[in-house]
Amino acid sequence: MACLALSLQPTNGPDIMLQTREWFPPSRALAALSAFRLTRLSQSSHRAASSSSASASAQTHPSSDDLDSSLGDDPLAASSGQVIVGVESKYRVIYRLVNSIYVLGVTTADDQARAATNAFDCINTVNQAVSVVVAACRGVDVTPEKVHRKYPEVYMALDIVLRGAAGAVRLAAILSSIHGDNIAKLVSSAPDAESRVRGADQWSAQMEVLSADRRATLESFSGATFELPAETLAAGDEVAVAIAPVVVTEDQSQKDQPPQTTDESTEEKDPFAASEKLNKPEEALVGGFKKITDPTSDPTAALAGLEVTTLPPAEATKPTFVSVEGFEGDYGGIEFGSEEASLNDAFEGFNTAFGGGLDASEFVTTTKTKPKGPGLTGLELLATGPGGPTPATAAGSQLDGLMAAQAAAEMTTPEMYIHEEINAEFKESLLSRVGLKGTVYLRTLPPKKAAGKETEFSFRLEGTSVIKRAALLSSTVSSLENNLFHVRTGSKEEPIPVLKFSLQPKLTPLPLRVRLLKRHSGTLLSVMIQYASNPTLPSPLTNVTFAVKLPVDPTLLNVSPKAVLNREERELRWHIPDIPLKEHTGRLRARMPVDQDSSEGELDVVGMVRFSGQGLMTLSGVSIRPASESVVQFTEVSHTYSTGNYSCL
């Protein structure tokens, strides 16, 4: 520690300036300066009293020693020197007197070896500070008034000198630019001057310019949002087709033409007539089937591609009590699906004498009726056929189609709704990132029902104080200021996203708070997820899925409550039907042995949450209202929400 503080102290008056190092308290520096002032004044008064008492004898018999001792009233009035001040905490003060101002440097008063090093370093720092003060006052006529005129320049220059960053070249640059107009140039141009003297390349200034240009370019492009209208895209497609026309050869044109049938009968065929294939011989009907006659063929070759999942031992399904703090409770086994009541019921037909499926008594004395799949009382058979879907699949698709057609037929006005996607990331119990993106959708009347008419109306958004950024589909919607928007578009089958917005992070609602706890003790890994619902939600969350990415494929796993394990993805899932809004904190636990010991390092475990729903109110509080309460030109239907990246670490 060479120089701890620099100060400008006039002979009469308060201190002008004090600069200290970061680790040296200013209070101690002020104590050292005050002790120096008291030492200087006390010695001055003592010398004045001793000189006045000996004045009579000195007049009759003056000696050379008396003449030397009477020079000056201040014993510290020499050009430079050093003095040790303080009682308990001692400091060495290096001083230089420039006209009427002391330039002081404070350092420690250690043993002889270290004191010599600190004193010489501090003397060099004080000499540089004297050069700065003399340059600021344009000469050795240094006064407090001149220093105050250049106070900012002197302050910045002494700060550089105190930190030891001023070499000979940089000090010369500081002294030459101390009377300039730009204080920042005083600080930033000195390193460049030192580099020029050493012959280094001046690449820093060029890189700063390039960095500023690149940052300005990124900001301009990140803030720009634009979309091409549908008419412009259609016109571009037409121009592209005109520039590069499709060349059709004769072979392709012949292939594209449907084959011409030679046997064209003018008579109508009876739809209930028998098929002509009944008149063909039996060999022609069964000719498409091939029969293997090789007796040496292996009958087990057809079963080579089958994979049989091995069942876990019986101990894996039994509950185990765990007394570890924070994970207390009974941990159960794995739920492998329960489509059938038990294995005996699932393989009931194979326990008969004939191996199942061939005993006539099964068809006569049937005691167990299998549930029928969903159907529409025979209507699903109309969509089935060779190579077609199963009756249940066809019935489901037809049911969805009928419901969509019924909803489209019941539409009398356009419909609008908001879909929100919530993203959140928790680290233990703290929320590290959160974001909510919303999209306003417009569902127009079907093209057949609209009869070529355009959809045009105005609407208003409420609760927009939480929105941080928004973007419009300029080809469909335009802003009328004051949260009013005007829509004009043609009829389409699919919903149209007309507006997208994102919320401010501090105002983003959290439907669910999640906390992941992990404990790795020896070769035993315990994981627990705690969750609690937001009591301010408009409705409780339903069908919530919690998933945990496991670091290894467990050989033995205990969970509470029961969960489903996906070994291919190493994922453990819990399905919660509903989460109450108030006074409910759920816990999900898992425990498994791992190959890695806790002393070798921690294992990474990631938890994820997935849920979705709909309701009359949005999570963000943003709502859609008509522009005029008297005229309703659209219908606001149920809003939807879902999770994007909702995880906990």
C-alpha positions in Angstrom: 0.0 0.0 0.0 2.0 3.0 -1.3 -0.2 6.0 -1.0 -3.6 5.8 0.7 -4.9 9.3 0.3 -4.1 12.7 -1.4 -5.1 16.1 0.0 -4.7 19.8 -0.7 -4.5 21.7 2.6 -3.9 25.5 2.6 -1.8 27.1 5.3 -4.9 29.1 6.5 -8.4 27.8 6.0 -10.2 24.4 5.5 -9.0 21.6 3.3 -9.7 22.0 -0.4 -9.8 18.4 -1.6 -9.4 14.8 -0.3 -9.0 11.7 -2.5 -8.7 8.2 -0.9 -8.3 4.6 -2.1 -11.4 2.3 -2.1 -10.3 0.3 0.9 -9.1 3.2 3.0 -11.9 4.9 5.1 -12.2 8.7 4.5 -12.7 9.1 8.3 -9.2 7.8 9.0 -7.8 10.1 6.3 -9.5 13.1 7.8 -8.1 12.1 11.2 -4.5 12.0 9.8 -5.0 15.4 8.1 -6.3 16.9 11.3 -3.4 15.5 13.3 -1.0 17.0 10.7 -2.6 20.4 11.0 -2.5 20.2 14.8 1.1 19.2 14.7 2.0 22.0 12.4 0.2 24.6 14.5 1.5 23.3 17.8 5.1 23.3 16.7 4.6 26.8 15.2 3.3 28.3 18.4 6.0 26.5 20.5 8.7 27.9 18.3 7.2 31.4 18.4 7.2 31.3 22.3 10.7 30.1 22.6 12.0 32.6 20.1 10.4 35.6 22.0 11.8 34.5 25.4 15.3 34.4 24.0 15.1 37.7 22.1 16.8 39.8 24.8 19.9 37.6 25.1 20.1 37.2 21.4 20.4 41.0 20.9 23.6 41.4 23.1 25.3 38.1 22.1 23.9 36.7 18.9 25.2 33.3 17.8 24.9 31.4 14.6 22.7 28.7 16.1 20.2 31.3 17.3 20.1 33.0 14.0 19.4 29.6 12.2 16.7 28.7 14.7 14.9 32.0 14.2 14.3 31.6 10.5 10.5 31.3 10.0 7.7 30.7 12.4 6.5 27.3 11.0 8.9 24.4 11.5 7.1 22.5 8.6 7.6 25.5 6.2 10.3 23.7 4.3 9.6 22.8 0.6 9.0 19.1 1.5 9.3 16.5 4.2 7.5 13.9 6.2 6.1 13.5 9.7 4.4 10.7 11.7 1.1 11.6 13.2 -1.5 9.8 15.4 -1.5 8.1 18.7 -3.1 4.7 18.4 -3.2 4.5 14.6 -0.1 6.1 13.3 0.3 7.3 9.7 3.2 8.8 7.8 2.3 12.1 6.0 4.5 13.2 3.1 4.1 16.9 2.3 5.2 19.4 -0.2 4.5 23.2 0.2 3.6 24.9 -3.1 3.2 28.6 -2.4 0.5 28.6 0.2 -1.0 25.1 -0.2 0.3 21.8 1.2 0.1 18.8 -1.1 -0.2 15.9 1.4 0.1 12.1 0.9 -0.9 9.7 3.6 0.6 6.2 4.0 1.2 3.7 6.7 3.9 3.9 9.4 5.2 0.3 9.4 8.5 -1.2 10.2 11.7 0.2 8.6 11.8 -2.1 5.5 8.2 -1.5 4.5 8.2 2.1 5.6 11.0 2.9 3.2 9.1 1.4 0.3 5.8 3.1 1.1 7.6 6.4 1.7 9.3 6.5 -1.6 6.2 5.4 -3.5 4.2 8.0 -1.7 6.8 10.7 -2.5 6.5 9.9 -6.2 2.7 10.1 -6.0 2.9 13.5 -4.2 5.3 14.8 -6.8 2.8 13.9 -9.6 0.1 15.6 -7.7 2.2 18.8 -7.4 2.7 18.7 -11.2 -1.1 18.5 -11.6 -1.7 21.4 -9.3 1.0 23.6 -10.8 -0.4 22.8 -14.3 -3.9 23.7 -13.3 -2.8 27.1 -11.8 -0.5 27.8 -14.8 2.5 28.3 -12.6 3.9 28.0 -9.0 1.6 30.9 -7.9 -0.8 28.3 -6.4 -3.8 29.7 -4.5 -7.1 28.2 -3.3 -9.0 30.5 -5.7 -7.1 29.2 -8.8 -7.6 25.6 -7.7 -11.3 26.1 -7.3 -11.6 27.3 -10.9 -10.2 24.0 -12.2 -11.7 21.9 -9.4 -13.2 19.1 -11.7 -10.1 18.7 -13.8 -7.8 18.6 -10.6 -10.2 16.1 -9.0 -10.2 13.7 -12.0 -6.4 14.0 -12.5 -5.6 13.3 -8.8 -7.9 10.3 -8.9 -5.9 8.8 -11.7 -2.6 9.7 -10.0 -3.7 8.2 -6.7 -4.5 4.8 -8.3 -1.1 4.6 -9.8 -2.5 4.5 -13.4 -0.5 7.6 -14.5 2.8 6.7 -16.1 5.2 9.3 -17.5 3.4 9.5 -20.9 -0.1 9.5 -19.5 0.8 12.2 -16.9 2.1 14.4 -19.7 -1.1 13.8 -21.7 -3.2 14.7 -18.6 -1.2 17.9 -18.0 -1.5 19.0 -21.6 -5.3 18.5 -21.7 -6.1 19.8 -18.3 -7.1 23.2 -19.8 -9.3 21.6 -22.5 -13.1 21.8 -22.8 -13.9 18.1 -22.4 -13.2 16.4 -19.0 -14.0 13.0 -20.5 -11.2 13.4 -23.0 -8.9 14.1 -20.1 -9.6 10.5 -18.8 -10.1 8.5 -22.0 -7.5 10.0 -24.3 -4.6 9.4 -22.0 -4.4 5.6 -22.6 -4.6 6.2 -26.3 -1.7 8.7 -26.0 0.4 6.1 -24.1 -0.4 3.5 -26.8 0.7 5.9 -29.5 4.0 6.5 -27.8 4.6 2.8 -27.5 3.8 2.3 -31.2 0.6 0.2 -30.6 -2.2 0.0 -33.2 -5.1 2.4 -32.6 -7.8 -0.3 -33.0 -9.8 0.5 -29.9 -11.4 3.6 -31.4 -12.3 1.8 -34.6 -13.8 -1.1 -32.6 -15.9 1.3 -30.5 -17.4 2.8 -33.7 -18.1 -0.6 -35.2 -19.7 -1.7 -31.9 -21.9 1.4 -31.7 -23.0 0.9 -35.3 -23.8 -2.8 -34.7 -25.8 -2.0 -31.5 -27.8 0.7 -33.4 -28.6 -1.7 -36.2 -29.7 -4.5 -33.8 -32.0 -2.0 -31.9 -33.5 -0.7 -35.1 -34.2 -4.2 -36.5 -35.5 -5.6 -33.2 -38.0 -2.8 -32.8 -39.3 -3.0 -36.4 -42.5 -5.1 -37.0 -44.0 -5.4 -40.4 -46.3 -7.8 -42.3 -47.0 -8.1 -46.0 -50.7 -7.9 -46.9 -52.3 -11.0 -48.4 -52.9 -9.0 -51.7 -49.2 -8.4 -52.1 -48.3 -12.0 -51.6 -50.9 -13.1 -54.1 -49.6 -10.6 -56.6 -46.0 -11.9 -56.0 -47.2 -15.5 -56.7 -48.8 -14.4 -60.0 -45.6 -12.7 -61.1 -43.5 -15.7 -60.1 -45.8 -18.0 -62.2 -45.5 -15.6 -65.1 -41.7 -15.4 -65.0 -41.2 -19.2 -64.7 -44.2 -20.9 -66.4 -44.8 -24.6 -65.9 -43.8 -26.7 -68.9 -46.0 -29.7 -69.4 -44.7 -32.4 -71.7 -46.8 -34.7 -73.8 -46.1 -37.7 -71.6 -47.1 -35.9 -68.5 -50.3 -34.6 -70.1 -51.2 -38.1 -71.2 -50.6 -39.4 -67.7 -52.7 -36.6 -66.1 -55.7 -37.5 -68.4 -58.0 -40.1 -66.9 -58.0 -43.4 -68.7 -60.8 -43.7 -71.3 -63.1 -46.7 -70.8 -64.0 -48.6 -73.9 -67.0 -50.4 -72.5 -69.4 -47.5 -72.0 -72.9 -48.8 -71.5 -75.7 -46.4 -72.0 -78.0 -48.5 -69.8 -78.2 -47.8 -66.1 -76.8 -50.5 -63.8 -78.9 -51.9 -61.0 -77.2 -50.9 -57.7 -78.7 -54.0 -56.0 -77.5 -56.5 -58.7 -75.2 -59.3 -57.6 -71.5 -58.9 -58.3 -70.0 -60.5 -61.4 -67.2 -62.0 -59.3 -69.6 -64.7 -58.1 -69.4 -66.3 -61.5 -65.6 -66.7 -61.4 -64.1 -70.0 -60.3 -62.9 -70.5 -56.7 -59.2 -70.6 -57.7 -59.5 -67.0 -59.0 -61.0 -65.8 -55.8 -58.2 -67.3 -53.5 -55.4 -66.7 -55.9 -54.2 -63.6 -54.0 -53.3 -65.7 -50.9 -50.0 -67.5 -50.8 -49.6 -70.7 -48.8 -46.2 -71.7 -47.5 -45.6 -75.4 -48.2 -42.0 -75.6 -47.0 -42.0 -77.9 -44.0 -38.6 -76.7 -42.9 -39.7 -73.1 -42.3 -39.5 -71.9 -38.7 -43.0 -71.1 -37.3 -41.4 -68.7 -34.7 -40.0 -66.4 -37.4 -43.3 -64.4 -37.4 -42.8 -63.7 -33.7 -39.3 -62.5 -34.0 -40.3 -58.8 -34.0 -42.5 -58.9 -30.9 -41.2 -57.2 -27.8 -42.4 -58.4 -24.4 -42.1 -56.0 -21.5 -40.7 -57.5 -18.4 -42.7 -56.9 -15.3 -41.0 -55.5 -12.2 -40.8 -57.6 -9.0 -43.6 -57.7 -6.6 -41.7 -55.7 -4.0 -41.7 -52.6 -6.4 -45.5 -52.2 -6.0 -45.6 -52.4 -2.2 -45.6 -49.1 -0.2 -42.5 -48.2 1.8 -42.5 -45.7 4.7 -39.8 -43.1 4.4 -38.7 -41.0 7.5 -36.4 -38.6 5.8 -37.1 -35.0 6.8 -39.3 -33.3 4.3 -40.1 -36.6 2.5 -42.1 -38.4 5.2 -44.9 -40.7 4.1 -45.7 -44.0 2.4 -44.2 -44.4 -1.0 -46.1 -46.7 -3.4 -45.2 -48.5 -6.5 -45.7 -47.8 -10.2 -49.0 -47.7 -12.0 -48.7 -49.6 -15.2 -52.2 -48.8 -16.5 -55.5 -50.4 -15.5 -57.5 -51.0 -18.6 -58.3 -54.5 -17.4 -59.2 -55.5 -13.8 -56.2 -57.9 -13.5 -54.0 -60.1 -15.5 -56.3 -63.1 -15.0 -59.2 -61.1 -16.5 -57.1 -59.9 -19.4 -56.0 -63.5 -20.3 -59.2 -65.2 -19.3 -59.8 -66.8 -22.7 -56.3 -68.5 -22.8 -56.9 -70.5 -19.5 -59.4 -72.9 -21.1 -58.6 -76.4 -22.3 -58.3 -75.4 -25.9 -56.1 -72.4 -25.4 -58.8 -69.9 -25.8 -61.0 -68.7 -28.7 -61.9 -72.3 -29.9 -64.1 -73.6 -27.1 -67.8 -73.4 -28.0 -68.8 -73.0 -24.4 -67.3 -69.5 -24.4 -70.0 -68.4 -26.9 -72.8 -70.2 -25.1 -72.2 -69.5 -21.4 -70.7 -66.0 -21.5 -70.7 -64.3 -18.1 -68.6 -61.2 -18.9 -69.8 -58.6 -21.4 -67.2 -56.4 -23.0 -68.0 -52.7 -23.1 -68.9 -51.4 -26.6 -66.8 -48.7 -28.2 -68.3 -45.3 -28.8 -70.6 -45.2 -31.9 -73.4 -43.4 -33.5 -75.9 -46.4 -33.6 -74.6 -47.7 -36.9 -73.8 -44.4 -38.7 -70.1 -45.0 -38.2 -70.3 -48.0 -40.6 -71.0 -45.7 -43.5 -67.5 -44.3 -43.4 -65.7 -47.6 -43.0 -64.6 -50.0 -45.6 -61.5 -51.9 -46.8 -58.5 -50.0 -45.6 -60.6 -47.4 -43.8 -60.6 -46.4 -40.1 -62.1 -48.4 -37.3 -65.7 -47.8 -36.4 -64.8 -46.0 -33.2 -62.3 -43.7 -34.9 -64.8 -43.0 -37.7 -67.5 -42.3 -35.2 -65.3 -39.8 -33.2 -64.3 -37.9 -36.4 -67.9 -37.8 -37.6 -69.0 -36.5 -34.2 -66.4 -33.7 -34.2 -67.4 -32.8 -37.7 -71.1 -32.7 -36.8 -70.4 -30.5 -33.8 -68.2 -28.1 -35.8 -70.9 -28.0 -38.6 -73.6 -27.3 -36.0 -71.5 -24.5 -34.4 -70.8 -23.0 -37.7 -74.5 -23.2 -38.6 -75.5 -21.5 -35.4 -73.1 -18.6 -35.9 -74.9 -15.3 -36.7 -72.1 -12.8 -35.9 -68.3 -13.0 -35.9 -66.7 -14.4 -32.8 -63.6 -13.2 -30.9 -61.5 -14.7 -28.1 -58.1 -14.5 -26.5 -55.6 -17.4 -26.2 -52.8 -16.9 -23.6 -49.6 -18.9 -23.2 -47.9 -18.7 -19.8 -44.2 -19.4 -19.3 -42.4 -19.5 -16.0 -39.2 -20.9 -14.5 -38.7 -21.5 -10.8 -35.3 -22.1 -9.1 -36.2 -23.9 -5.9 -38.8 -21.6 -4.4 -37.8 -18.4 -6.3 -39.3 -17.2 -9.6 -36.4 -16.6 -12.0 -38.3 -15.9 -15.3 -41.9 -15.3 -16.2 -43.7 -14.2 -19.4 -47.2 -14.3 -20.8 -48.0 -14.0 -24.5 -51.6 -13.4 -25.7 -53.2 -13.6 -29.1 -56.6 -12.1 -30.1 -58.3 -14.4 -32.6 -61.2 -13.5 -34.9 -63.5 -16.3 -36.2 -65.5 -15.0 -39.2 -68.7 -16.4 -40.7 -68.0 -19.4 -43.0 -67.5 -18.4 -46.6 -70.7 -20.2 -47.7 -72.8 -18.4 -45.1 -71.1 -15.0 -45.6 -72.0 -15.0 -49.4 -68.9 -13.0 -50.3 -69.5 -10.2 -47.8 -66.5 -8.8 -45.9 -66.4 -8.8 -42.1 -66.1 -5.3 -40.8 -66.6 -3.9 -37.3 -64.8 -2.1 -34.4 -63.9 -3.3 -31.0 -62.2 -2.1 -27.8 -59.6 -3.7 -25.5 -59.9 -3.2 -21.7 -57.3 -3.8 -19.0 -54.3 -2.9 -21.3 -52.3 -1.2 -18.5 -50.4 -4.5 -18.0 -49.4 -4.9 -21.6 -45.7 -4.2 -22.4 -45.7 -4.7 -26.2 -48.3 -5.3 -28.9 -48.3 -6.0 -32.6 -51.2 -5.8 -35.2 -51.9 -7.7 -38.4 -51.9 -4.6 -40.5 -53.7 -6.2 -43.4 -56.7 -7.0 -41.3 -56.9 -4.6 -38.3 -56.0 -1.0 -37.8 -55.7 1.1 -34.6 -58.0 4.1 -34.0 -56.2 5.3 -30.8 -57.5 5.0 -27.2 -57.5 1.2 -27.4 -60.0 1.2 -30.3 -59.5 -1.1 -33.3 -61.2 -1.6 -36.6 -61.4 -4.9 -38.4 -62.0 -5.5 -42.1 -61.3 -8.8 -43.7 -62.8 -11.5 -45.9 -64.4 -14.7 -44.6 -62.2 -17.6 -43.8 -62.6 -21.1 -42.3 -59.8 -20.9 -39.7 -59.5 -18.3 -36.9 -57.4 -15.2 -37.8 -54.8 -13.9 -35.2 -55.4 -10.1 -35.5 -53.4 -8.9 -32.5 -50.6 -10.2 -30.3 -49.3 -8.8 -27.0 -47.0 -9.6 -24.1 -47.3 -8.6 -20.5 -44.9 -6.8 -18.2 -43.0 -9.4 -16.1 -43.9 -7.8 -12.7 -47.6 -7.7 -13.6 -47.8 -11.3 -15.1 -50.1 -13.5 -13.0 -48.9 -16.9 -11.9 -51.6 -19.6 -11.9 -49.5 -22.1 -10.0 -46.4 -21.8 -7.8 -44.1 -24.8 -7.9 -41.1 -25.8 -5.8 -38.7 -28.7 -6.5 -36.7 -30.2 -3.6 -34.0 -32.7 -4.2 -31.9 -34.7 -1.7 -29.0 -37.0 -2.8 -27.8 -39.1 0.1 -25.3 -41.8 -0.8 -26.8 -43.8 -3.7 -30.4 -42.8 -2.8 -32.1 -39.9 -4.6 -35.3 -38.4 -3.2 -37.3 -35.8 -5.1 -40.4 -33.8 -3.9 -42.6 -31.3 -5.8 -44.7 -28.8 -3.8 -47.4 -26.8 -5.6 -50.0 -24.3 -4.6 -52.7 -22.6 -6.7 -53.2 -18.9 -7.0 -56.3 -18.0 -5.0 -57.2 -15.1 -7.3 -57.8 -17.3 -10.4 -61.3 -17.1 -11.9 -61.7 -20.9 -11.8 -59.7 -23.8 -10.4 -57.1 -25.5 -12.5 -58.1 -28.9 -13.9 -56.2 -31.8 -15.6 -52.8 -30.7 -14.4 -49.8 -32.9 -15.3 -46.5 -32.8 -13.4 -43.5 -34.4 -15.0 -40.0 -35.0 -13.7 -37.0 -35.7 -15.9 -35.0 -38.4 -14.1 -31.2 -38.5 -14.5 -31.2 -42.4 -14.8 -33.5 -45.2 -15.8 -34.6 -46.4 -12.3 -34.5 -50.1 -11.5 -36.6 -49.6 -8.4 -38.9 -46.6 -7.9 -41.2 -45.6 -5.0 -43.7 -42.8 -5.6 -46.5 -41.1 -3.7 -49.1 -40.7 -4.9 -49.1 -43.2 -7.8 -47.5 -42.0 -11.0 -46.7 -43.3 -14.6 -43.1 -44.0 -15.6 -42.0 -43.6 -19.3 -38.7 -45.4 -19.5 -37.9 -44.3 -23.0 -38.0 -40.6 -22.1 -37.0 -41.2 -18.4 -40.0 -39.2 -17.3 -42.2 -39.6 -14.3 -45.7 -38.2 -14.6 -48.4 -37.4 -12.1 -51.9 -36.4 -13.2 -53.9 -34.2 -10.8 -57.6 -33.9 -11.8 -58.2 -30.5 -10.1 -56.4 -28.2 -7.7 -58.5 -26.1 -5.2 -57.9 -22.4 -5.1 -57.6 -21.9 -1.3 -55.8 -23.7 1.5 -54.3 -26.5 -0.5 -50.6 -27.3 -0.9 -49.9 -30.5 -2.7 -46.8 -32.7 -2.5 -45.5 -35.3 -5.0 -42.7 -37.6 -3.9 -40.4 -40.0 -5.6 -37.5 -42.1 -4.3 -35.0 -44.3 -6.3 -31.6 -45.8 -6.0 -28.9 -44.4 -8.4 -25.5 -45.6 -9.5 -23.7 -42.3 -8.7 -22.7 -41.6 -5.1 -23.5 -38.1 -3.6 -19.7 -37.6 -3.0 -19.1 -37.8 -6.8 -21.4 -34.9 -7.6 -25.0 -33.8 -7.7 -27.5 -35.2 -10.3 -29.7 -32.8 -12.3 -33.5 -33.1 -11.9 -35.9 -30.9 -13.9 -39.7 -30.6 -13.2 -42.3 -29.5 -15.7 -46.0 -28.6 -15.4 -48.6 -28.7 -18.2 -52.2 -27.5 -18.0 -54.7 -25.8 -20.1 -58.3 -24.5 -19.8 -60.9 -22.0 -20.8 -63.2 -19.5 -19.2 -65.1 -16.3 -19.6 -62.2 -14.3 -18.1 -58.5 -14.2 -19.1 -55.6 -14.7 -16.8 -54.1 -11.3 -17.7 -57.4 -9.4 -17.2 -57.4 -8.2 -20.8 -60.9 -8.3 -22.3 -62.7 -7.5 -25.6 -65.6 -5.2 -25.7 -67.7 -3.6 -28.5 -66.8 -0.1 -29.5 -70.3 1.0 -28.8 -72.5 -0.6 -26.1 -75.6 0.0 -28.1 -74.5 -1.9 -31.2 -73.0 -5.4 -30.8 -71.3 -6.5 -34.0 -69.5 -9.6 -32.7 -69.7 -12.2 -29.9 -67.0 -12.7 -27.2 -66.7 -16.5 -26.6 -64.8 -18.4 -24.0 -61.1 -17.5 -23.7 -58.4 -20.2 -23.6 -55.0 -20.6 -21.9 -52.2 -23.1 -21.9 -48.6 -23.5 -20.7 -45.5 -23.1 -22.8 -42.3 -23.6 -20.7 -43.5 -24.0 -17.1 -40.6 -25.6 -15.3 -38.8 -25.8 -11.9 -35.2 -26.5 -11.2 
